[in-house]
Amino acid sequence: FLPHPTVWARSETEKPAPPPEPMLGAHCRLLRCSAPFHRQRPRHFTAEERDSSRPSPPPAASAHQEANLPTEAAPPPNVLEEEDRGQLFSEIAGKVCETIRRRPRWEETLLCDLSPSYPLDLVLHPACVREVLRRQSSNPLLSLRFFLWASAASSYSPDSATSTVLFDVLVAARAWGAALHTLRSTKCRPEIQSLESFLERLCSHRAFEEALEGVILLKKEMNFTPSLCIWNAVLSGSPRAGRPDLTWRFYEQMTMSGVTGDVSTVGYLIQALCSEKRLSEAYSLLRGVARDGVVPDVITFTKLLSAFTKEKNYGKISELLHMMIAIGRPPDIFTYQVIIHGLCENGMGVEGLRIFEELKQRGYAPDVVTYTTMIDGLCKMGRTEDAFRLWREMIEKGLEPNDYTYNVFIDHCWKMGDAERAWKMHREMLARGHCENTVTCNTMIAGLSLQGMVEEASAIFRDMPKKGIDWDVISYNTLIQGFCKSGKFVEAMGIYNKLLTAGLHPTCSTYDPLIQALCKEGNMQEATNLFDDMRGRSVQPLVRTYDYIVTGFCDIGNMSEGMGWLLKMLQANLKPREETVNGLVARLSSLGQIDDALLVLNAMVMFGYSLGRPICSLLIDQLCRNNLHLAKECLTRILVNS
């Protein structure tokens, strides 16, 4: 990517330097050395004009004057010309920027505006073009327009330095699309350092699709291959951005480019497999590279352990822990945090507590996060006193509880019905200098709503903006649930409308309590309308939302609609709740719709549900009135499946 030779370079390297002319300034010398943009037809002068135009010879200096004339060493001509050239280019760039900012269609008139003072080869000199691009860095699209205009001239070909300036201007403005378009559609060929910086910026801003497009384009147009550092950045970043699929496309491009990965590359591939829940492949890859002497870091092992914990695959967890010790990657405190958290989440808090106590005996020093994880697990198990014992132990060791630790206790106290202790913990948190945040307020709103104190919960919700705390969708959902539980459906719909006005996207937890409240009121038309609105916003309903609608139609005696919604559930492979189908059988039996009741009974048997004793008696009574033989068969089937 050598710079293209310019008119200025030719004038200095191919032609001899002109003799010094004291009467001409540097500006005039530059204009004389450059070819004029408009050449006028030469005019023939008369003899009188020629005589008058001849300059008179200068008077000869006396010997005394020559003797007293000071002798000063003049700077080299090339130094003067370089300084003057920079000043001239700065002057031209200023005129160009002023024109293109002021006139919307400057492309058609720019040369005409500048031609009386500046020739074309100076306006389109690479140094002048670069100066214009730098001055327009705050307006990257205008810089791109000027570059495209200059590139259209037959006498101009962008060099690497100019291309780099334009490319850096576009990248600094995050104009990713414009930067890629410039590489694709123009002769812009930036320096390698700028290309690497471009890909780094794309990764830091999680623009991984643009990064993939850039990698492919740079390989095609410039035969450029990023360094391994860039490849590892995109391989690690795409799973964290929720796009593990891009990891494999990047890896394909990496192998096609002939780049060999390192141990970090292996770790990022394993983490991508974990993100896609391809745990057996991740485990096989880990064992294979470990056998070959390539040992990933503890973070990679911890990621795989976390995935196996969520799958409740404790056998693989044990194997991984033994492997870590065998290959010299012993688990650290963060690894055990993941294991303890997974055990507590899966209802194995006792096992988690055992591991926690063993850690302390082995010399590990649990930090605030580890204590908080264990306290949360004990609270979920209902072991309040053990949780507070760990709380006191943590403080005695000089560990300061964080916001999340307080939120865990506040939430637990509300769920245990201990409002006084919940408020006490809240006040203590503020007294210790911890500020309220969205999670804290949501916890208080949920706890107050759970205790039926929805007005107090609403007050906390209203005060959040005054404290500089933002509402999130959980804030709205929690208050909607509280109002619906208290029978205040109008207020709940008001919060729902505020959520939409705020530009937030409702979730299934937004719609579920509203639909349940409408079904209890028997307002099935509004309930189904809200259900359709939920589907229209691409929100997947909960299974129990279908149950509410089936039960709601049965309660108002519209059995055909109730059966229709049950059929929708079965077609979608959704399993209704046992009380839903029991209620449907009871309602159908009481109305004498025995055939439909038996159809629902078959579905119950398929799901492994049992018919309640009062409902069974009602169904058998109806069958005995119509068909005694069928009643005996049905009773036998009910007893066998029960």
Secondary structure as UniProt FT lines:
FT   HELIX           7..13
FT   TURN            22..23
FT   HELIX           26..33
FT   HELIX           47..53
FT   HELIX           63..68
FT   HELIX           77..102
FT   TURN            104..105
FT   HELIX           106..108
FT   HELIX           110..114
FT   TURN            115..117
FT   HELIX           120..123
FT   HELIX           126..135
FT   TURN            136..138
FT   HELIX           140..151
FT   TURN            154..155
FT   HELIX           160..172
FT   TURN            173..174
FT   HELIX           176..185
FT   HELIX           192..204
FT   TURN            205..206
FT   HELIX           208..222
FT   HELIX           228..240
FT   TURN            241..242
FT   HELIX           244..256
FT   TURN            257..258
FT   HELIX           263..275
FT   TURN            276..277
FT   HELIX           279..291
FT   TURN            292..293
FT   HELIX           298..310
FT   TURN            311..312
FT   HELIX           314..326
FT   TURN            327..328
FT   HELIX           333..345
FT   TURN            346..347
FT   HELIX           349..361
FT   TURN            362..363
FT   HELIX           368..380
FT   TURN            381..382
FT   HELIX           384..396
FT   TURN            397..398
FT   HELIX           403..415
FT   TURN            416..417
FT   HELIX           419..431
FT   TURN            432..433
FT   HELIX           438..450
FT   TURN            451..452
FT   HELIX           454..463
FT   HELIX           465..467
FT   HELIX           473..485
FT   TURN            486..487
FT   HELIX           489..501
FT   TURN            502..503
FT   HELIX           508..521
FT   HELIX           524..536
FT   TURN            537..538
FT   HELIX           543..555
FT   TURN            556..557
FT   HELIX           559..571
FT   TURN            572..573
FT   HELIX           578..590
FT   TURN            591..592
FT   HELIX           594..607
FT   HELIX           613..626
FT   HELIX           628..641
//
